Amino acid sequence: MRKLVLILLITWFSACESMVDLEIPDGYQSKLIIESYFSSDSIWSMRVGKSVHLLDTSDFSDLIVPNAQVIISGRNNFSDTLEYDGSGFYRSVHNHYPQSGINYTAEVIAPGFPGTISSSQAPLLRSELLEIRYISRDDSLQTDEYAIRFKVEDQSGPNYYTLALYQVAPVCYLENWGSVIRDDPKYSIRLWGLRFRSSYPDFHSYIETVDDPTIPELGFYDYGFPYFSDQLFEARTQEFELRFDATYLNTIGPHFMIQLQALSVDLFAYERSIVIQDLFISEPNFSDKNPNLLYSNVQNGLGVFAGYTTKRHQVSADGGTWNEAALGVVRGELQDCEE
Amino acid sequence: MQRLSWLKILAYVIFQWGSFAGIGFAQTVTISGYVEDSSSGERIPAASVFIPKLHIGATTNQYGFYSLTTDSSSYLFMVSHIGYDAQFNRLHLLKDTTVTFTLNPRVMTLEDMEVVAPRETAIDEIQMSRHEISIEEIEILPVVFGEIDIQKTLQLLPGVQSGIEGSSGLYIRGGRADQNLILLDGLPLYNPNHLFGFFSVFNASAMKGVELIKGGFPARFGGRLSSVVNYTMKEGNLKRFGGESSLGLISSRLMIEGPIAKNRASFLLAGRSTYINPFLRLFSDPQNEYRMGFYDLNFKANYILSQKNRFYVSAYAGQDKFSFLERRFATEFRKFAVDWHNRLVSLRWNWLIGDHLFANSLLGITQYRFRSTSESEDLDDSGRIAYENSWLSEILDWTAKIDFEYAPNPRHYLRFGAEGILHRFSPGTTQTRLDESNRPPLTLLQTPTGILPSLELALYVEDEIQVLPILQVSTGIRLSGYSAQEKQSYSIEPRFALNVRAGNHTAIKASFARSKQYIHLLTGGGAAIPTDLWIPSMERLSPQKGYQIALGIVNSIQDGRYQVSIEGYYKRMRGNIEYTLGSDRFRSAFFDWPDLVENGLGSAYGLELFIRKKHGYLRGWAGYTWARSVRQFPFLNQGQSFPDGYDRRHDISIVLQYQLSESTHISAAWIYGSGYPVWVYTGRFAVGAWSEHGFGYPYSALETGPVNSARAPNYHRLDFTIHFKKQRSWAERTITLGVYNAYNRQNPMFIYPRDDDSSNTSVISYHQLSLLQLIPALSLQYSF
C-alpha cells in the first residue's frame, strides 16, 4: 500500500536514481550459514554455506562450505554425523530420519569460522479427514463441485500451518500457459494443485500477513496454498471445510489429496523474514529507513535449523483412500502438450 | 568597597522583593492594555512599551497585552515593533489606566531602510533558544513550486533539520518529529503535512507568525520533549475589507478578511487548494488513473465585547486525498485510496481582569483521521460483486486550558495556569462491505485495538524576575499527570532560565527544562506517512521523559543591526521507542504495541552559531550547527549506543534577502548538511528458501551490520527567488519567480541496496533516490 503511494510520488517528482559509494564498515567477519528444514519424511540433511562481504561478487557456488563437521543430536543419546554430499549439502548416511515432537540440536564446526549451535523440533501434527461430498456439476466449465471437511488438533503454544489441495489428473506443459490438465491418457498422472473456497477467516495467501487479526467472515473466499496460524484455535481442535471445483475426467476418477503442514516457529519466522527482506531489496523502502533483518536461531552463525511435519489425506470422491503408486502418480519434468 | 557593593546588591534585592510582595516605596500606578495595528486593528505580539527615562518597559504577550507599573508621574512612552513606525506618547499617570496603543505600519523606502534602530529584544529577553519569524520575512524567502512553506523556513534555522529531502518535518536538537509540540492558535496538530510531507498545512495567508522554542521551554508548554512550534493565525481586519490571492504552479490560495462590525468584530477566511491532477494525468492511461490533492481552510473571527473582554473562534480543516484506479477489461476495477485530515476548532476568551492581571481561556477540539480504502468491483454474467475494505485511524482531543499573566511591576512577571487534554485514540478500525447481486449487502466493523481514552492534566507557574539590573531569572514548575487504562503517571518538571547582561550589547543566557511526553509516534522513520501511528503510553510503554541544559551568549553589533548568538546544549531522553528487530511494522495498527517496540535512551548535544541581520537593504541570517545525537537500546546493536537516524554532524544555512528597489527584491538560500547515518547491510550469502519440496533455488540474503554505521552523501542545494511588486489601483501585485536546487544537485532522499542478480551470483550495490532536483517556481499574488 505504502509502496504504491510513494512509487507514484517518485514518478511525479521525476525521481532520479544513481549509484552511491557508501563506506561499508571494514573488518567484516565471514559467518557460517546453516539451513536445515527437517521433517520425518526425509533423512537428515543440511546445507552449510558462508557469508561474504557485501561487495564480494563470488558466485553462489563459491559460498558453500565443503569441509564442515555437522553433528545432529537428540534425546536418548541420538547422534548422527552428516556426510558431505556435494553442493554444500550434508546428509545422513545412516538413514536416520527426524521424529516430530523431539528437540534436536545441530552443531557445525568448520575451519576458519566460529562453531555454531542451534536447536529446533518438527511440531506434532494431528489431523483427521471427516468427510467428502459431491455438491453439483457445472457442464459449462466441465467441473464438479465438492466439499471436504477435516480437523486439526492444535498443540499448545504458537503454531503455524500451510494447506494445499490436489487433484490427481493427467497434466502437460503448454507454452505461454504453464502446466494444464489434459484429459488424455498419453500424459503422465500428476498432483494438480486446486484452488478452494473456505469461510475460515484466518487463511492468508501471503506469509507476511499471517499474524494479522482475522478478517470478518463475509462468505467463501478463494485460496491457493494458504498459511494460517492457530490464533483462533489455540490448543483446541478446529474443523475446516473446503469447497472446490475439480475437472471431471474420463482418464482417471476423482481422487484428491489434502496436504497439511505444521511449521516450527523458527521456520515460520525465518521464511517470513526472507520474504520481507526480498521485497525491499532493489527498491527503496519509503516508510522505513532501517534494513530488514533476517531471523536466525543459529548461535554464532546465520540461517535456520528448523523442523516441519507433513500430513496427507488421500481421498477419492466416494470416500475411499488411494495411493500414489496404484494410480501411477509421478513427479518430475512435464511433457509438452500436443496441439 | 567590595562590602559596600554587596550591601547595595542586597538592598536592591530587598527592594525588588518588597515590590513583588506589593510593598510600595512610592505611589505606583499601572498602565495596561493592548498594542494594535492601526490599519487592521490586529493585536501585535512582542511589541515594546518602553519608558526611556526610567529604562523600564514591557513586551506584549501573544495576544498583544501589556502591563507596566511605575510611579505616578508624567512620562514619555515609546511604543514600537518591527515593521511599524515607533510611536511616542506623553502620558500623565495619576491612577491605574488602560490604554490601547495603535502603531502605523511603516512604509519603507530605500533611504530609511538602513536607519532603523530596533530595541535589542534578543538580548533583553530571558528566553533562549527561541526564534520568531514574521510572515513578511517568510514570504520573500525561496519557495518550492511557488508555494510558501513556513515549516520549510524553520528548517533553515540552526538546530533544525528536515529529515528526508523535501520533507516539511522538523527534527530539532536530536529529537524526533513526534517530540515537537506543534500548536495552531493554542491547539495541537498531529500531522502537519500535505502530500506525504512535501508541504506543511500552514497557509501563509492566514498566519500572523510562528515562534519556535528549541530548548528551555517555559513551564506553560509541556507534553513534548524537543520543541514548541507555536503558530498564530491572523485575527481579521477590524477596519476594512481586504484579502490576498495567489496562483502558484500546483496550488492557489485565497484569503479574505474584514469587519463584521467595524472596530468591534472581524473575520478571516482563507482557503488553499492544489491542482496536481492535470499533471498526474500525464502519467495515467486508460487502465491506470492516479489522483491526488489537498485543501486547507482557515477561519477566525473575533468579537470585542468590551475593552477588557475579547472572544475568538479559530477553526482549521485540511484534507489530503490520493487514489489509484486500475481498470481491467470492461468489467473489473480496483481502487486504492488514502485520505487524511486534520480538523480543529477553538474558542478563546481574553479577559483583562485588572490592570495587572490578564487571563486567556481556551476550549478546543482537535481531530486527526487517516483512512485507507481498497475497493473492487467485478461484473460478469452472474451479476455484480463489489467489495470494499477500509482501515481507519483517528485521534480526537478535547482541550481546556486557562492561562493567567500577572505583572505586579516592570521587573516581575508571573504566569500560571492549568491545562487538560482528553485524548481518544482509535488506532485501527476496519470496515468491510460486500455487496453482491441478489444478496443483501453485508457490512462489518472491527476494532482490533479498541478505543483508548487517556487524560493529561497539568498545572504550571512561571515567575520571571529582574533580580538585578544585569540579572533576570525565570523559574517555573509544571506538574503533569496522566491516566490511561490501568496506567497512571505524574511528573514534576522544573524549568529555569537566566539572563546576565555583560555590558550594553551582550547577554549570557542559560536554561534548564525537564519535560515528559505521554504519547508516542510509531514510525519507521521514513517518509511522513500518515499511517504512522500515534499511540498513548500504557503498561510496558512508558512515557518519554527528558531534560535539556543550554548555555549561550547573545551579542548585538552596530546598534542592533547584527545579532550574533552561540548556544550549546545537552539533551538526555528516556523512553524513546524503536521497533523491535523483525517486527512487522506495516501492520502495527493491529498489535499489542508494547510487544512491537523497545524502550531506549537518547542523548544529543551540539553547538549552534547564528548571525542575523534584520534590517537594511541586505538582510538574512547564517546558521551553523555542530551536533551529535545517539541512541541506546538493550536489544539493538548488541546494546551499544549508535547514531540516531537523523544525526547530522555539520549543518549550515545561509539565507540572504536583498532589496534591489522599492518594488523588487531577491532572496537566496544555501543549505549544506553532512550525510545522515545509514544502517547498511554488510554481508551477503545464499539461501535456498524452504518449500514443500525442500530447498528452492538459491538467492541472495543480506546480513545487517552495526546500526547506522555508514553515512549518506552530503546534502546541499541553492534556492533563488525574485519578487516583483507593483501597486495597482485596487491591489498590490507580486510576481514571484524562483528556482529550487538551482545547480541541480542530486541529493539523497532514500538509500537502498540493489541486487543485480544473475543466474549464479549476486552483485549488491547501494543506490540513492533523489527527488526535487532543479524545480522552477512561479506565482502571482494580489494583496487588496
Interface residues (C-beta under 8 A of the other chain):
Chain A: M1 R2 L4 V5 L6 L8 L9 I10 T11 W12 F13 S14 A15 C16 E17 S18 M19 V20 D21 L22 E23 I24 P25 Y28 S30 K31 I33 E35 Y37 S42 R47 G49 K50 S51 V52 H53 L54 L55 D56 T57 S58 D59 F60 S61 L63 T162 A164 E208 T209 D211 D212 P213 I215 P216 L218 G219 Q259 Q261 L267 A269 Y270 E271 S273 I274 V275 I276 Q277 D278 F280 I281 S282 E283 P284 N285 F286 S287 D288 K289 N290 P291 L293 L294 Y295 L302 G303 Y308 T310
Chain B: G166 L195 F196 I276 F279 L280 F283 Y290 M292 F322 F324 F336 V338 S372 N389 T430 T432 L434 L442 L444 Q446 P448 G524 G525 G526 A527 I529 T531 Y579 L581 G582 D584 R585 F586 R587 F590 F591 G645 V678 W679 V680 Y681 T682 G683 R684 F685 A686 V687 G688 A689 W690 E692 G694 F695 P698 Y699 S700 A701 L702 E703 T704 G705 P706 S709 A710 R711 A712 P713 Q746 P748 M749 F750 I751 Y752 P753 R754 D755 N760 T761 S762 V763 I764 S765 Y766 H767 Q768 L769 S770 L771 L772 Q773
